[in-house]
Amino acid sequence: MTQGQVIGEVQAGHCTRPCLHFGVRVEGEYVSPLNYLSGIPRAVLLPTRTSAAR
């Protein structure tokens, strides 16, 4: 890879506001992207929907 090389693109989709989801593969196997994002605190995903009342 070289600086300035395009490695992906962002397309309109499911997000109602700008967002980015990404993954990392090494030799075809997914690995944690956190290995490549030093200094950024880990995100904790929370539920966005509640279950319907029974």
PDBQT receptor file of N, H, CA, C and O in Angstrom, charges set to zero:
ATOM      1  N   MET A   1       0.826  -1.168   0.000  1.00  0.00    +0.000 N 
ATOM      2  CA  MET A   1       0.000   0.000   0.000  1.00  0.00    +0.000 C 
ATOM      3  C   MET A   1       0.879   1.243   0.000  1.00  0.00    +0.000 C 
ATOM      4  O   MET A   1       1.987   1.247   0.535  1.00  0.00    +0.000 OA
ATOM      5  N   THR A   2       0.353   2.290  -0.612  1.00  0.00    +0.000 N 
ATOM      6  H   THR A   2      -0.548   2.286  -1.047  1.00  0.00    +0.000 HD
ATOM      7  CA  THR A   2       1.072   3.558  -0.622  1.00  0.00    +0.000 C 
ATOM      8  C   THR A   2       0.166   4.660  -0.098  1.00  0.00    +0.000 C 
ATOM      9  O   THR A   2      -1.059   4.550  -0.152  1.00  0.00    +0.000 OA
ATOM     10  N   GLN A   3       0.775   5.713   0.404  1.00  0.00    +0.000 N 
ATOM     11  H   GLN A   3       1.771   5.802   0.448  1.00  0.00    +0.000 HD
ATOM     12  CA  GLN A   3       0.003   6.839   0.922  1.00  0.00    +0.000 C 
ATOM     13  C   GLN A   3      -0.858   7.406  -0.192  1.00  0.00    +0.000 C 
ATOM     14  O   GLN A   3      -0.379   7.617  -1.306  1.00  0.00    +0.000 OA
ATOM     15  N   GLY A   4      -2.130   7.654   0.104  1.00  0.00    +0.000 N 
ATOM     16  H   GLY A   4      -2.519   7.483   1.009  1.00  0.00    +0.000 HD
ATOM     17  CA  GLY A   4      -3.050   8.211  -0.868  1.00  0.00    +0.000 C 
ATOM     18  C   GLY A   4      -3.768   7.173  -1.718  1.00  0.00    +0.000 C 
ATOM     19  O   GLY A   4      -4.668   7.516  -2.484  1.00  0.00    +0.000 OA
ATOM     20  N   GLN A   5      -3.378   5.905  -1.592  1.00  0.00    +0.000 N 
ATOM     21  H   GLN A   5      -2.647   5.627  -0.969  1.00  0.00    +0.000 HD
ATOM     22  CA  GLN A   5      -4.015   4.837  -2.359  1.00  0.00    +0.000 C 
ATOM     23  C   GLN A   5      -5.428   4.603  -1.841  1.00  0.00    +0.000 C 
ATOM     24  O   GLN A   5      -5.645   4.539  -0.631  1.00  0.00    +0.000 OA
ATOM     25  N   VAL A   6      -6.383   4.477  -2.745  1.00  0.00    +0.000 N 
ATOM     26  H   VAL A   6      -6.208   4.529  -3.728  1.00  0.00    +0.000 HD
ATOM     27  CA  VAL A   6      -7.764   4.186  -2.358  1.00  0.00    +0.000 C 
ATOM     28  C   VAL A   6      -7.831   2.744  -1.866  1.00  0.00    +0.000 C 
ATOM     29  O   VAL A   6      -7.392   1.824  -2.557  1.00  0.00    +0.000 OA
ATOM     30  N   ILE A   7      -8.381   2.552  -0.673  1.00  0.00    +0.000 N 
ATOM     31  H   ILE A   7      -8.738   3.299  -0.112  1.00  0.00    +0.000 HD
ATOM     32  CA  ILE A   7      -8.504   1.200  -0.118  1.00  0.00    +0.000 C 
ATOM     33  C   ILE A   7      -9.964   0.803   0.082  1.00  0.00    +0.000 C 
ATOM     34  O   ILE A   7     -10.246  -0.323   0.494  1.00  0.00    +0.000 OA
ATOM     35  N   GLY A   8     -10.895   1.714  -0.203  1.00  0.00    +0.000 N 
ATOM     36  H   GLY A   8     -10.667   2.628  -0.537  1.00  0.00    +0.000 HD
ATOM     37  CA  GLY A   8     -12.316   1.422  -0.061  1.00  0.00    +0.000 C 
ATOM     38  C   GLY A   8     -13.126   2.646  -0.421  1.00  0.00    +0.000 C 
ATOM     39  O   GLY A   8     -12.579   3.675  -0.815  1.00  0.00    +0.000 OA
ATOM     40  N   GLU A   9     -14.429   2.528  -0.282  1.00  0.00    +0.000 N 
ATOM     41  H   GLU A   9     -14.874   1.691   0.038  1.00  0.00    +0.000 HD
ATOM     42  CA  GLU A   9     -15.298   3.659  -0.544  1.00  0.00    +0.000 C 
ATOM     43  C   GLU A   9     -16.503   3.579   0.374  1.00  0.00    +0.000 C 
ATOM     44  O   GLU A   9     -16.876   2.501   0.837  1.00  0.00    +0.000 OA
ATOM     45  N   VAL A  10     -17.109   4.732   0.635  1.00  0.00    +0.000 N 
ATOM     46  H   VAL A  10     -16.806   5.608   0.259  1.00  0.00    +0.000 HD
ATOM     47  CA  VAL A  10     -18.290   4.814   1.480  1.00  0.00    +0.000 C 
ATOM     48  C   VAL A  10     -19.481   5.035   0.569  1.00  0.00    +0.000 C 
ATOM     49  O   VAL A  10     -19.453   5.914  -0.293  1.00  0.00    +0.000 OA
ATOM     50  N   GLN A  11     -20.526   4.245   0.753  1.00  0.00    +0.000 N 
ATOM     51  H   GLN A  11     -20.549   3.531   1.453  1.00  0.00    +0.000 HD
ATOM     52  CA  GLN A  11     -21.733   4.366  -0.058  1.00  0.00    +0.000 C 
ATOM     53  C   GLN A  11     -22.921   4.627   0.844  1.00  0.00    +0.000 C 
ATOM     54  O   GLN A  11     -22.929   4.246   2.014  1.00  0.00    +0.000 OA
ATOM     55  N   ALA A  12     -23.926   5.285   0.280  1.00  0.00    +0.000 N 
ATOM     56  H   ALA A  12     -23.920   5.594  -0.670  1.00  0.00    +0.000 HD
ATOM     57  CA  ALA A  12     -25.163   5.514   1.021  1.00  0.00    +0.000 C 
ATOM     58  C   ALA A  12     -25.788   4.169   1.349  1.00  0.00    +0.000 C 
ATOM     59  O   ALA A  12     -25.656   3.207   0.592  1.00  0.00    +0.000 OA
ATOM     60  N   GLY A  13     -26.471   4.114   2.485  1.00  0.00    +0.000 N 
ATOM     61  H   GLY A  13     -26.578   4.896   3.100  1.00  0.00    +0.000 HD
ATOM     62  CA  GLY A  13     -27.065   2.827   2.852  1.00  0.00    +0.000 C 
ATOM     63  C   GLY A  13     -27.989   2.944   4.026  1.00  0.00    +0.000 C 
ATOM     64  O   GLY A  13     -28.903   3.769   4.028  1.00  0.00    +0.000 OA
ATOM     65  N   HIS A  14     -27.760   2.125   5.031  1.00  0.00    +0.000 N 
ATOM     66  H   HIS A  14     -27.017   1.455   5.030  1.00  0.00    +0.000 HD
ATOM     67  CA  HIS A  14     -28.681   1.982   6.155  1.00  0.00    +0.000 C 
ATOM     68  C   HIS A  14     -28.592   3.094   7.186  1.00  0.00    +0.000 C 
ATOM     69  O   HIS A  14     -29.510   3.243   7.993  1.00  0.00    +0.000 OA
ATOM     70  N   CYS A  15     -27.546   3.862   7.191  1.00  0.00    +0.000 N 
ATOM     71  H   CYS A  15     -26.800   3.741   6.536  1.00  0.00    +0.000 HD
ATOM     72  CA  CYS A  15     -27.383   4.900   8.215  1.00  0.00    +0.000 C 
ATOM     73  C   CYS A  15     -28.214   6.132   7.872  1.00  0.00    +0.000 C 
ATOM     74  O   CYS A  15     -28.289   6.541   6.713  1.00  0.00    +0.000 OA
ATOM     75  N   THR A  16     -28.839   6.721   8.899  1.00  0.00    +0.000 N 
ATOM     76  H   THR A  16     -28.778   6.388   9.840  1.00  0.00    +0.000 HD
ATOM     77  CA  THR A  16     -29.597   7.958   8.686  1.00  0.00    +0.000 C 
ATOM     78  C   THR A  16     -28.711   9.183   8.828  1.00  0.00    +0.000 C 
ATOM     79  O   THR A  16     -29.119  10.294   8.491  1.00  0.00    +0.000 OA
ATOM     80  N   ARG A  17     -27.505   8.981   9.324  1.00  0.00    +0.000 N 
ATOM     81  H   ARG A  17     -27.173   8.078   9.597  1.00  0.00    +0.000 HD
ATOM     82  CA  ARG A  17     -26.517  10.053   9.425  1.00  0.00    +0.000 C 
ATOM     83  C   ARG A  17     -25.172   9.453   9.013  1.00  0.00    +0.000 C 
ATOM     84  O   ARG A  17     -25.041   8.230   8.958  1.00  0.00    +0.000 OA
ATOM     85  N   PRO A  18     -24.186  10.276   8.729  1.00  0.00    +0.000 N 
ATOM     86  CA  PRO A  18     -22.900   9.712   8.286  1.00  0.00    +0.000 C 
ATOM     87  C   PRO A  18     -22.334   8.712   9.304  1.00  0.00    +0.000 C 
ATOM     88  O   PRO A  18     -22.288   8.991  10.502  1.00  0.00    +0.000 OA
ATOM     89  N   CYS A  19     -21.911   7.562   8.816  1.00  0.00    +0.000 N 
ATOM     90  H   CYS A  19     -21.948   7.336   7.842  1.00  0.00    +0.000 HD
ATOM     91  CA  CYS A  19     -21.312   6.551   9.676  1.00  0.00    +0.000 C 
ATOM     92  C   CYS A  19     -20.359   5.707   8.837  1.00  0.00    +0.000 C 
ATOM     93  O   CYS A  19     -20.388   5.752   7.607  1.00  0.00    +0.000 OA
ATOM     94  N   LEU A  20     -19.534   4.952   9.507  1.00  0.00    +0.000 N 
ATOM     95  H   LEU A  20     -19.511   4.915  10.506  1.00  0.00    +0.000 HD
ATOM     96  CA  LEU A  20     -18.586   4.090   8.814  1.00  0.00    +0.000 C 
ATOM     97  C   LEU A  20     -18.431   2.805   9.606  1.00  0.00    +0.000 C 
ATOM     98  O   LEU A  20     -18.203   2.836  10.815  1.00  0.00    +0.000 OA
ATOM     99  N   HIS A  21     -18.553   1.685   8.931  1.00  0.00    +0.000 N 
ATOM    100  H   HIS A  21     -18.738   1.660   7.949  1.00  0.00    +0.000 HD
ATOM    101  CA  HIS A  21     -18.316   0.369   9.507  1.00  0.00    +0.000 C 
ATOM    102  C   HIS A  21     -17.191  -0.254   8.693  1.00  0.00    +0.000 C 
ATOM    103  O   HIS A  21     -17.192  -0.157   7.466  1.00  0.00    +0.000 OA
ATOM    104  N   PHE A  22     -16.253  -0.876   9.342  1.00  0.00    +0.000 N 
ATOM    105  H   PHE A  22     -16.253  -0.955  10.339  1.00  0.00    +0.000 HD
ATOM    106  CA  PHE A  22     -15.182  -1.505   8.579  1.00  0.00    +0.000 C 
ATOM    107  C   PHE A  22     -14.647  -2.717   9.301  1.00  0.00    +0.000 C 
ATOM    108  O   PHE A  22     -14.839  -2.881  10.505  1.00  0.00    +0.000 OA
ATOM    109  N   GLY A  23     -13.978  -3.555   8.553  1.00  0.00    +0.000 N 
ATOM    110  H   GLY A  23     -13.822  -3.422   7.574  1.00  0.00    +0.000 HD
ATOM    111  CA  GLY A  23     -13.341  -4.745   9.094  1.00  0.00    +0.000 C 
ATOM    112  C   GLY A  23     -11.957  -4.862   8.490  1.00  0.00    +0.000 C 
ATOM    113  O   GLY A  23     -11.623  -4.164   7.533  1.00  0.00    +0.000 OA
ATOM    114  N   VAL A  24     -11.166  -5.735   9.045  1.00  0.00    +0.000 N 
ATOM    115  H   VAL A  24     -11.437  -6.303   9.823  1.00  0.00    +0.000 HD
ATOM    116  CA  VAL A  24      -9.799  -5.953   8.563  1.00  0.00    +0.000 C 
ATOM    117  C   VAL A  24      -9.615  -7.445   8.334  1.00  0.00    +0.000 C 
ATOM    118  O   VAL A  24     -10.007  -8.265   9.165  1.00  0.00    +0.000 OA
ATOM    119  N   ARG A  25      -9.015  -7.789   7.202  1.00  0.00    +0.000 N 
ATOM    120  H   ARG A  25      -8.696  -7.123   6.527  1.00  0.00    +0.000 HD
ATOM    121  CA  ARG A  25      -8.672  -9.178   6.919  1.00  0.00    +0.000 C 
ATOM    122  C   ARG A  25      -7.168  -9.281   6.703  1.00  0.00    +0.000 C 
ATOM    123  O   ARG A  25      -6.557  -8.404   6.091  1.00  0.00    +0.000 OA
ATOM    124  N   VAL A  26      -6.588 -10.341   7.202  1.00  0.00    +0.000 N 
ATOM    125  H   VAL A  26      -7.085 -11.053   7.699  1.00  0.00    +0.000 HD
ATOM    126  CA  VAL A  26      -5.185 -10.658   6.956  1.00  0.00    +0.000 C 
ATOM    127  C   VAL A  26      -5.170 -12.052   6.343  1.00  0.00    +0.000 C 
ATOM    128  O   VAL A  26      -5.597 -13.023   6.968  1.00  0.00    +0.000 OA
ATOM    129  N   GLU A  27      -4.685 -12.138   5.136  1.00  0.00    +0.000 N 
ATOM    130  H   GLU A  27      -4.339 -11.350   4.628  1.00  0.00    +0.000 HD
ATOM    131  CA  GLU A  27      -4.667 -13.399   4.387  1.00  0.00    +0.000 C 
ATOM    132  C   GLU A  27      -6.046 -14.054   4.367  1.00  0.00    +0.000 C 
ATOM    133  O   GLU A  27      -6.166 -15.271   4.513  1.00  0.00    +0.000 OA
ATOM    134  N   GLY A  28      -7.086 -13.233   4.185  1.00  0.00    +0.000 N 
ATOM    135  H   GLY A  28      -6.988 -12.245   4.067  1.00  0.00    +0.000 HD
ATOM    136  CA  GLY A  28      -8.452 -13.730   4.065  1.00  0.00    +0.000 C 
ATOM    137  C   GLY A  28      -9.195 -13.954   5.358  1.00  0.00    +0.000 C 
ATOM    138  O   GLY A  28     -10.398 -14.213   5.330  1.00  0.00    +0.000 OA
ATOM    139  N   GLU A  29      -8.524 -13.863   6.497  1.00  0.00    +0.000 N 
ATOM    140  H   GLU A  29      -7.546 -13.652   6.520  1.00  0.00    +0.000 HD
ATOM    141  CA  GLU A  29      -9.163 -14.080   7.800  1.00  0.00    +0.000 C 
ATOM    142  C   GLU A  29      -9.417 -12.743   8.486  1.00  0.00    +0.000 C 
ATOM    143  O   GLU A  29      -8.546 -11.873   8.515  1.00  0.00    +0.000 OA
ATOM    144  N   TYR A  30     -10.625 -12.589   9.039  1.00  0.00    +0.000 N 
ATOM    145  H   TYR A  30     -11.333 -13.295   9.015  1.00  0.00    +0.000 HD
ATOM    146  CA  TYR A  30     -10.917 -11.366   9.779  1.00  0.00    +0.000 C 
ATOM    147  C   TYR A  30     -10.079 -11.292  11.052  1.00  0.00    +0.000 C 
ATOM    148  O   TYR A  30      -9.899 -12.289  11.752  1.00  0.00    +0.000 OA
ATOM    149  N   VAL A  31      -9.574 -10.104  11.338  1.00  0.00    +0.000 N 
ATOM    150  H   VAL A  31      -9.720  -9.294  10.770  1.00  0.00    +0.000 HD
ATOM    151  CA  VAL A  31      -8.847  -9.835  12.576  1.00  0.00    +0.000 C 
ATOM    152  C   VAL A  31      -9.436  -8.570  13.190  1.00  0.00    +0.000 C 
ATOM    153  O   VAL A  31     -10.139  -7.820  12.513  1.00  0.00    +0.000 OA
ATOM    154  N   SER A  32      -9.161  -8.336  14.432  1.00  0.00    +0.000 N 
ATOM    155  H   SER A  32      -8.590  -8.945  14.983  1.00  0.00    +0.000 HD
ATOM    156  CA  SER A  32      -9.690  -7.163  15.111  1.00  0.00    +0.000 C 
ATOM    157  C   SER A  32      -9.103  -5.883  14.524  1.00  0.00    +0.000 C 
ATOM    158  O   SER A  32      -7.883  -5.730  14.475  1.00  0.00    +0.000 OA
ATOM    159  N   PRO A  33      -9.961  -4.959  14.075  1.00  0.00    +0.000 N 
ATOM    160  CA  PRO A  33      -9.448  -3.689  13.572  1.00  0.00    +0.000 C 
ATOM    161  C   PRO A  33      -8.780  -2.859  14.670  1.00  0.00    +0.000 C 
ATOM    162  O   PRO A  33      -8.012  -1.941  14.382  1.00  0.00    +0.000 OA
ATOM    163  N   LEU A  34      -9.080  -3.191  15.939  1.00  0.00    +0.000 N 
ATOM    164  H   LEU A  34      -9.704  -3.937  16.173  1.00  0.00    +0.000 HD
ATOM    165  CA  LEU A  34      -8.452  -2.452  17.036  1.00  0.00    +0.000 C 
ATOM    166  C   LEU A  34      -6.933  -2.616  17.020  1.00  0.00    +0.000 C 
ATOM    167  O   LEU A  34      -6.210  -1.770  17.545  1.00  0.00    +0.000 OA
ATOM    168  N   ASN A  35      -6.451  -3.708  16.415  1.00  0.00    +0.000 N 
ATOM    169  H   ASN A  35      -7.039  -4.395  15.988  1.00  0.00    +0.000 HD
ATOM    170  CA  ASN A  35      -5.005  -3.899  16.297  1.00  0.00    +0.000 C 
ATOM    171  C   ASN A  35      -4.352  -2.797  15.468  1.00  0.00    +0.000 C 
ATOM    172  O   ASN A  35      -3.144  -2.579  15.558  1.00  0.00    +0.000 OA
ATOM    173  N   TYR A  36      -5.153  -2.107  14.663  1.00  0.00    +0.000 N 
ATOM    174  H   TYR A  36      -6.134  -2.284  14.590  1.00  0.00    +0.000 HD
ATOM    175  CA  TYR A  36      -4.626  -1.101  13.743  1.00  0.00    +0.000 C 
ATOM    176  C   TYR A  36      -5.058   0.312  14.110  1.00  0.00    +0.000 C 
ATOM    177  O   TYR A  36      -4.765   1.255  13.376  1.00  0.00    +0.000 OA
ATOM    178  N   LEU A  37      -5.749   0.473  15.232  1.00  0.00    +0.000 N 
ATOM    179  H   LEU A  37      -5.988  -0.294  15.829  1.00  0.00    +0.000 HD
ATOM    180  CA  LEU A  37      -6.255   1.786  15.654  1.00  0.00    +0.000 C 
ATOM    181  C   LEU A  37      -5.698   2.157  17.020  1.00  0.00    +0.000 C 
ATOM    182  O   LEU A  37      -6.458   2.331  17.973  1.00  0.00    +0.000 OA
ATOM    183  N   SER A  38      -4.422   2.275  17.122  1.00  0.00    +0.000 N 
ATOM    184  H   SER A  38      -3.804   2.134  16.348  1.00  0.00    +0.000 HD
ATOM    185  CA  SER A  38      -3.816   2.580  18.421  1.00  0.00    +0.000 C 
ATOM    186  C   SER A  38      -4.265   3.948  18.926  1.00  0.00    +0.000 C 
ATOM    187  O   SER A  38      -4.396   4.900  18.157  1.00  0.00    +0.000 OA
ATOM    188  N   GLY A  39      -4.493   4.023  20.211  1.00  0.00    +0.000 N 
ATOM    189  H   GLY A  39      -4.386   3.250  20.836  1.00  0.00    +0.000 HD
ATOM    190  CA  GLY A  39      -4.848   5.284  20.842  1.00  0.00    +0.000 C 
ATOM    191  C   GLY A  39      -6.324   5.620  20.802  1.00  0.00    +0.000 C 
ATOM    192  O   GLY A  39      -6.729   6.649  21.342  1.00  0.00    +0.000 OA
ATOM    193  N   ILE A  40      -7.144   4.780  20.177  1.00  0.00    +0.000 N 
ATOM    194  H   ILE A  40      -6.815   3.944  19.739  1.00  0.00    +0.000 HD
ATOM    195  CA  ILE A  40      -8.579   5.044  20.129  1.00  0.00    +0.000 C 
ATOM    196  C   ILE A  40      -9.253   4.108  21.124  1.00  0.00    +0.000 C 
ATOM    197  O   ILE A  40      -9.063   2.894  21.051  1.00  0.00    +0.000 OA
ATOM    198  N   PRO A  41     -10.045   4.659  22.061  1.00  0.00    +0.000 N 
ATOM    199  CA  PRO A  41     -10.684   3.800  23.049  1.00  0.00    +0.000 C 
ATOM    200  C   PRO A  41     -11.660   2.829  22.394  1.00  0.00    +0.000 C 
ATOM    201  O   PRO A  41     -12.242   3.136  21.353  1.00  0.00    +0.000 OA
ATOM    202  N   ARG A  42     -11.836   1.674  22.993  1.00  0.00    +0.000 N 
ATOM    203  H   ARG A  42     -11.363   1.425  23.838  1.00  0.00    +0.000 HD
ATOM    204  CA  ARG A  42     -12.728   0.645  22.482  1.00  0.00    +0.000 C 
ATOM    205  C   ARG A  42     -14.173   1.112  22.543  1.00  0.00    +0.000 C 
ATOM    206  O   ARG A  42     -14.606   1.673  23.549  1.00  0.00    +0.000 OA
ATOM    207  N   ALA A  43     -14.919   0.881  21.470  1.00  0.00    +0.000 N 
ATOM    208  H   ALA A  43     -14.568   0.425  20.653  1.00  0.00    +0.000 HD
ATOM    209  CA  ALA A  43     -16.338   1.226  21.421  1.00  0.00    +0.000 C 
ATOM    210  C   ALA A  43     -17.148   0.113  22.070  1.00  0.00    +0.000 C 
ATOM    211  O   ALA A  43     -16.801  -1.063  21.964  1.00  0.00    +0.000 OA
ATOM    212  N   VAL A  44     -18.219   0.489  22.734  1.00  0.00    +0.000 N 
ATOM    213  H   VAL A  44     -18.501   1.445  22.820  1.00  0.00    +0.000 HD
ATOM    214  CA  VAL A  44     -19.130  -0.484  23.318  1.00  0.00    +0.000 C 
ATOM    215  C   VAL A  44     -20.476  -0.280  22.642  1.00  0.00    +0.000 C 
ATOM    216  O   VAL A  44     -21.072   0.792  22.753  1.00  0.00    +0.000 OA
ATOM    217  N   LEU A  45     -20.957  -1.299  21.944  1.00  0.00    +0.000 N 
ATOM    218  H   LEU A  45     -20.473  -2.170  21.854  1.00  0.00    +0.000 HD
ATOM    219  CA  LEU A  45     -22.231  -1.198  21.249  1.00  0.00    +0.000 C 
ATOM    220  C   LEU A  45     -23.366  -1.486  22.215  1.00  0.00    +0.000 C 
ATOM    221  O   LEU A  45     -23.321  -2.453  22.976  1.00  0.00    +0.000 OA
ATOM    222  N   LEU A  46     -24.376  -0.643  22.177  1.00  0.00    +0.000 N 
ATOM    223  H   LEU A  46     -24.412   0.142  21.559  1.00  0.00    +0.000 HD
ATOM    224  CA  LEU A  46     -25.534  -0.793  23.044  1.00  0.00    +0.000 C 
ATOM    225  C   LEU A  46     -26.756  -1.110  22.197  1.00  0.00    +0.000 C 
ATOM    226  O   LEU A  46     -26.791  -0.746  21.022  1.00  0.00    +0.000 OA
ATOM    227  N   PRO A  47     -27.761  -1.779  22.758  1.00  0.00    +0.000 N 
ATOM    228  CA  PRO A  47     -28.973  -2.067  21.997  1.00  0.00    +0.000 C 
ATOM    229  C   PRO A  47     -29.655  -0.776  21.557  1.00  0.00    +0.000 C 
ATOM    230  O   PRO A  47     -29.678   0.207  22.298  1.00  0.00    +0.000 OA
ATOM    231  N   THR A  48     -30.210  -0.784  20.349  1.00  0.00    +0.000 N 
ATOM    232  H   THR A  48     -30.192  -1.582  19.747  1.00  0.00    +0.000 HD
ATOM    233  CA  THR A  48     -30.918   0.389  19.855  1.00  0.00    +0.000 C 
ATOM    234  C   THR A  48     -32.417   0.201  19.889  1.00  0.00    +0.000 C 
ATOM    235  O   THR A  48     -33.170   1.154  19.692  1.00  0.00    +0.000 OA
ATOM    236  N   ARG A  49     -32.859  -1.025  20.138  1.00  0.00    +0.000 N 
ATOM    237  H   ARG A  49     -32.247  -1.799  20.298  1.00  0.00    +0.000 HD
ATOM    238  CA  ARG A  49     -34.293  -1.322  20.161  1.00  0.00    +0.000 C 
ATOM    239  C   ARG A  49     -34.626  -2.046  21.465  1.00  0.00    +0.000 C 
ATOM    240  O   ARG A  49     -33.794  -2.756  22.029  1.00  0.00    +0.000 OA
ATOM    241  N   THR A  50     -35.834  -1.856  21.919  1.00  0.00    +0.000 N 
ATOM    242  H   THR A  50     -36.511  -1.280  21.460  1.00  0.00    +0.000 HD
ATOM    243  CA  THR A  50     -36.304  -2.605  23.092  1.00  0.00    +0.000 C 
ATOM    244  C   THR A  50     -37.268  -3.675  22.606  1.00  0.00    +0.000 C 
ATOM    245  O   THR A  50     -37.924  -3.498  21.580  1.00  0.00    +0.000 OA
ATOM    246  N   SER A  51     -37.358  -4.761  23.315  1.00  0.00    +0.000 N 
ATOM    247  H   SER A  51     -36.824  -4.905  24.148  1.00  0.00    +0.000 HD
ATOM    248  CA  SER A  51     -38.282  -5.824  22.916  1.00  0.00    +0.000 C 
ATOM    249  C   SER A  51     -39.712  -5.376  23.201  1.00  0.00    +0.000 C 
ATOM    250  O   SER A  51     -39.962  -4.610  24.131  1.00  0.00    +0.000 OA
ATOM    251  N   ALA A  52     -40.626  -5.855  22.403  1.00  0.00    +0.000 N 
ATOM    252  H   ALA A  52     -40.424  -6.477  21.647  1.00  0.00    +0.000 HD
ATOM    253  CA  ALA A  52     -42.049  -5.500  22.552  1.00  0.00    +0.000 C 
ATOM    254  C   ALA A  52     -42.578  -6.053  23.863  1.00  0.00    +0.000 C 
ATOM    255  O   ALA A  52     -42.144  -7.107  24.327  1.00  0.00    +0.000 OA
ATOM    256  N   ALA A  53     -43.512  -5.337  24.452  1.00  0.00    +0.000 N 
ATOM    257  H   ALA A  53     -43.865  -4.480  24.075  1.00  0.00    +0.000 HD
ATOM    258  CA  ALA A  53     -44.144  -5.808  25.704  1.00  0.00    +0.000 C 
ATOM    259  C   ALA A  53     -44.884  -7.107  25.431  1.00  0.00    +0.000 C 
ATOM    260  O   ALA A  53     -45.502  -7.263  24.378  1.00  0.00    +0.000 OA
ATOM    261  N   ARG A  54     -44.824  -8.038  26.372  1.00  0.00    +0.000 N 
ATOM    262  H   ARG A  54     -44.321  -7.911  27.228  1.00  0.00    +0.000 HD
ATOM    263  CA  ARG A  54     -45.490  -9.340  26.186  1.00  0.00    +0.000 C 
ATOM    264  C   ARG A  54     -46.864  -9.334  26.751  1.00  0.00    +0.000 C 
ATOM    265  O   ARG A  54     -47.565 -10.344  26.681  1.00  0.00    +0.000 OA
TER     266      ARG A  54
